[in-house]
Amino acid sequence: MPVLVSTKVKGQTREGYDGVLTAVRETIKIAPGFILHCAHPAEEEWLLYEVWDSKDAADKWFAQYVVPNIPKGLHPKRSYQELHSLVTVE
């Protein structure tokens, strides 16, 4: 069952988010189990959402590619929700 990964990054800036995304963009596109990524700024934080085939696939990619690129002092808070349904364009 697909899983929604919601991430809050308190203190993240647009430049910081864009820098991480630039570093990992090509790897996420081809990551096994990846379905979608989107993000937006909120008050003093950034909110990111991803859909993956599994929590394990999401965590493996995050640990390998995102963690080494997180700006110092930031601590992403991730939560997971198993999805009941998911509709995609084929």
C-alpha positions in Angstrom: 0.0 0.0 0.0 1.4 3.5 -0.8 2.5 5.8 2.0 2.3 9.5 2.3 5.5 11.0 3.9 4.9 14.4 5.4 8.0 16.4 6.4 8.2 19.7 8.3 11.5 21.5 8.2 11.5 24.4 10.7 13.9 27.2 9.8 14.3 26.1 6.2 14.6 28.8 3.6 13.7 28.8 -0.1 17.4 28.9 -1.0 18.1 26.0 1.4 15.2 23.9 0.0 16.2 24.6 -3.6 19.8 23.6 -2.8 18.7 20.3 -1.4 16.3 19.7 -4.3 19.0 20.5 -6.8 21.3 18.0 -5.2 18.7 15.1 -5.2 16.3 15.9 -8.0 17.7 13.3 -10.5 18.1 10.6 -7.9 14.5 10.8 -6.7 13.1 10.6 -10.2 14.6 7.1 -10.6 14.3 5.9 -7.0 12.6 2.6 -6.7 9.1 3.1 -5.2 9.0 6.9 -5.7 5.6 8.3 -6.9 5.5 12.1 -6.3 7.1 15.0 -4.4 5.8 18.5 -3.7 6.6 21.2 -1.2 5.7 24.7 -0.1 6.8 27.3 2.4 4.7 28.0 5.5 5.3 30.3 8.5 9.0 29.8 9.5 9.1 26.3 8.0 8.8 24.3 4.8 6.3 21.5 4.3 7.1 18.6 2.0 5.0 15.7 0.8 6.0 12.6 -0.9 4.2 9.5 -2.0 6.1 6.2 -2.1 5.3 2.6 -2.6 6.5 1.9 0.9 8.0 3.5 4.0 11.1 1.4 3.6 11.7 2.8 0.1 11.2 6.3 1.3 13.5 6.0 4.3 16.3 4.3 2.3 16.3 7.1 -0.3 16.1 9.8 2.4 19.0 8.4 4.4 21.2 7.9 1.3 20.5 11.2 -0.6 18.8 13.8 1.6 20.5 13.5 4.9 24.0 14.3 3.5 22.6 17.5 1.9 20.6 18.9 4.8 21.9 22.3 5.9 23.4 22.3 9.4 21.1 23.0 12.2 17.9 21.8 10.4 16.1 18.7 11.7 13.3 17.5 9.4 10.3 16.0 11.2 8.9 13.1 9.2 5.5 11.4 9.6 3.9 8.6 7.7 0.4 7.8 6.7 -0.6 4.6 4.8 -2.9 5.7 2.0 -6.3 4.2 1.4 -6.3 5.2 -2.3 -4.1 6.9 -4.8 -5.1 8.0 -8.3 -2.3 8.7 -10.8 -2.1 9.5 -14.5 -0.8 6.6 -16.6 
